[in-house]
Amino acid sequence: MNKEALASEPTPPSDLNASADAMELPQSAGPLTHDSPIFLVGMMGAGKTTIGRALARVLHREFIDLDHELESRCGVRIPVIFEIEGEQGFRKRECQVLDDCTVQPNLVMATGGGAVLAEENRQALKSRGIVIYLRATVEELYRRTNRDRNRPLLATPDPKATLKSLLEMREPLYEAVADVVVDTGTIPVSALVANIVEQLRGVDKVIDRSAQSRPGNSSASMRADFAASHTEENKPCTP
């Protein structure tokens, strides 16, 4: 397996990529009156990871980035998963990780941009927690992602057109699962987080707590499965 696959992810230039620790975040924020998990959905470049980290900090919660969790469980970077399994294989593994993470209480989780494509993911997000759709224009999304080489879906001759097409297809799905919709734009992260916290305090939602973790979705099981399926000897060729 390519050793560079485990290199740390480059941070694309963006006003949404400042460290949460360095931000002046709202002082009035604090734990909510419930432990229902909070899920952030939206396009790549919408600010899910940056805003999610900041939100988790002010709510005193654990933060998980679904893409990073997937990489950790498989042991390779997302572009490598795309290279040897294609998007279909990646989406299958994404479903496994999302199913496992959405049963955790007191969590803030940033999902991948395409996580809402699978009906089972939409059902899990909608029923197991509070969903926030971080909305941004194509222009903003392109500005934030145009120098990021860790996004296989944007490896096209016209990434801006690709973003536009993806947004048109996915936006109805984001809106369908969302309990809260927030426009990111150029608003400071601290202001966005304050707005989100205020809206979260007004959400009254019954959460399904019957789902449980499945052994096959655990980190150890997924890493073992990926390693067994894709050794150097049997690694599939890129079509």
C-alpha positions in Angstrom: 0.0 0.0 0.0 1.3 3.5 -0.8 2.9 4.9 2.4 1.9 8.4 1.4 -1.7 7.2 1.8 -1.4 7.8 5.5 0.1 11.3 5.2 -1.7 14.0 7.0 -4.4 15.8 5.0 -3.5 19.2 3.5 -5.6 22.0 4.7 -7.1 24.0 1.8 -6.9 27.8 2.1 -10.1 29.1 3.5 -11.5 31.6 6.1 -13.2 28.5 7.6 -10.0 26.6 8.3 -8.7 28.4 11.3 -8.1 26.2 14.4 -11.0 26.1 16.8 -8.6 26.6 19.6 -7.6 30.0 18.2 -11.1 31.3 17.7 -13.0 33.6 19.9 -16.0 31.4 20.4 -19.2 32.4 22.2 -18.9 32.4 25.9 -22.6 31.9 26.6 -22.5 28.4 25.0 -22.4 25.3 27.1 -23.8 21.8 27.2 -27.3 21.3 25.9 -30.1 19.9 28.0 -29.9 16.6 26.1 -27.2 14.3 24.8 -28.7 13.7 21.3 -25.9 13.6 18.7 -25.5 16.4 16.2 -24.7 15.7 12.6 -23.4 18.3 10.1 -24.3 17.7 6.4 -23.4 19.7 3.3 -21.1 19.9 0.4 -17.3 19.5 0.4 -15.9 23.0 1.4 -19.1 24.0 3.3 -17.1 24.2 6.6 -18.4 21.0 8.3 -15.1 20.1 9.9 -14.1 23.5 11.1 -17.5 24.5 12.3 -18.0 21.0 13.8 -14.9 21.2 15.8 -15.8 24.6 17.1 -19.3 23.6 17.9 -18.1 20.5 19.8 -15.8 22.7 21.8 -18.4 25.1 23.0 -20.9 22.3 23.7 -18.3 20.2 25.6 -18.8 17.3 23.2 -16.6 14.8 21.3 -16.1 15.7 17.6 -15.8 13.1 14.8 -15.0 13.8 11.1 -16.6 10.9 9.3 -14.1 11.0 6.4 -11.2 10.9 8.9 -12.8 8.1 10.9 -13.2 6.1 7.7 -9.6 6.6 6.8 -8.6 5.5 10.3 -10.7 2.4 10.2 -9.5 1.3 6.7 -5.9 2.4 7.3 -5.6 4.3 4.1 -6.5 7.7 2.7 -9.8 8.3 0.9 -8.2 8.7 -2.6 -6.6 5.3 -2.2 -10.0 3.7 -1.4 -11.4 5.4 -4.5 -8.4 4.1 -6.5 -8.8 0.5 -5.6 -12.5 0.1 -4.9 -14.1 3.0 -6.8 -16.9 5.2 -5.5 -19.2 2.2 -4.9 -16.7 0.6 -2.6 -16.1 3.8 -0.8 -19.8 4.5 -0.3 -20.3 1.0 1.2 -17.6 1.6 3.8 -18.9 5.1 4.5 -22.3 3.5 5.3 -20.6 1.2 7.8 -18.8 4.0 9.6 -21.8 6.3 9.7 -24.0 3.5 11.0 -21.6 2.9 13.9 -21.0 6.6 14.7 -24.6 7.7 14.7 -25.4 5.6 17.7 -23.0 7.5 19.9 -24.6 10.1 22.3 -23.2 13.5 23.1 -21.4 13.7 19.7 -20.9 16.3 17.0 -20.1 14.6 13.7 -19.2 16.1 10.3 -20.3 13.9 7.5 -18.8 13.5 4.0 -20.5 15.6 1.3 -22.0 12.5 -0.4 -23.1 10.6 2.8 -26.7 11.6 2.2 -26.8 9.7 -1.2 -27.6 6.4 0.5 -31.1 6.1 1.8 -29.9 4.1 4.8 -27.6 7.0 5.8 -30.4 9.5 5.4 -32.6 7.4 7.6 -29.9 7.0 10.3 -29.1 10.7 10.3 -32.7 11.8 10.5 -33.8 9.4 13.1 -30.8 9.3 15.4 -29.8 12.9 16.0 -30.2 16.6 15.1 -29.1 17.4 11.6 -27.6 20.7 10.5 -27.2 21.6 6.9 -24.4 24.0 6.3 -25.3 25.7 3.0 -22.8 27.6 0.7 -22.8 28.8 -2.9 -20.9 27.1 -5.7 -18.6 30.1 -5.8 -17.7 29.8 -2.1 -17.3 26.0 -2.4 -15.0 26.3 -5.3 -12.9 29.0 -3.6 -12.4 26.7 -0.6 -11.7 23.5 -2.5 -9.9 24.5 -5.7 -6.4 23.8 -4.3 -7.3 20.7 -2.3 -5.9 17.5 -3.9 -7.6 15.1 -1.5 -11.0 15.2 -3.2 -11.3 12.5 -5.9 -14.7 13.7 -7.1 -13.1 17.0 -8.1 -10.3 15.5 -10.1 -12.0 16.7 -13.4 -11.2 19.2 -16.1 -13.8 21.6 -14.7 -14.1 21.1 -10.9 -16.4 24.2 -10.6 -18.9 22.7 -13.0 -18.6 19.4 -11.1 -19.4 21.2 -7.9 -22.4 22.8 -9.4 -23.7 19.5 -10.7 -23.1 17.8 -7.4 -24.8 20.6 -5.4 -27.9 20.5 -7.7 -28.2 16.7 -7.1 -27.5 16.7 -3.4 -29.2 19.8 -2.1 -32.7 18.3 -2.0 -31.2 15.5 0.1 -29.5 17.8 2.5 -32.7 19.7 2.9 -34.8 16.5 3.4 -32.7 15.4 6.4 -32.0 18.9 8.0 -33.6 20.1 11.2 -31.5 23.3 11.0 -30.2 25.1 7.9 -27.3 27.6 8.2 -25.8 29.6 5.4 -22.0 29.8 5.9 -20.8 32.3 3.3 -18.1 34.7 4.7 -19.6 34.9 8.2 -17.0 34.4 11.0 -17.0 30.9 12.5 -17.7 32.3 16.0 -20.9 34.0 14.8 -22.0 30.8 12.9 -21.4 28.7 16.0 -23.4 31.1 18.2 -26.2 31.1 15.7 -26.2 27.3 15.6 -26.2 26.9 19.3 -29.2 29.2 19.7 -31.1 27.3 17.1 -30.2 23.9 18.7 -31.7 25.1 22.0 -35.0 25.5 20.2 -35.1 22.1 18.5 -37.6 19.7 20.0 -37.0 16.3 18.4 -37.7 12.7 19.4 -34.5 10.6 18.8 -34.6 6.9 18.1 -32.2 5.3 20.6 -32.8 1.6 19.6 -29.9 1.3 17.2 -26.8 -0.5 18.4 -23.2 -0.8 17.2 -22.6 -3.8 14.9 -19.4 -5.9 15.3 -18.6 -5.7 11.6 -18.5 -1.9 11.7 -15.9 -1.7 14.4 -12.5 -0.2 13.7 -10.7 -3.5 14.1 -13.1 -5.4 11.8 -13.0 -2.8 9.1 -9.3 -2.5 9.0 -8.8 -6.3 9.0 -11.4 -6.6 6.2 -9.7 -3.9 4.1 -6.2 -5.3 4.6 -7.4 -8.9 3.7 -9.2 -7.8 0.6 -6.5 -5.5 -0.8 -3.0 -6.7 -0.2 -0.3 -5.8 -2.7 -0.8 -9.2 -4.4 -4.5 -8.8 -5.1 -5.0 -5.1 -5.1 -7.6 -4.3 -7.9 -6.4 -2.3 -10.9 -7.9 1.1 -11.5 -10.4 0.8 -14.4 
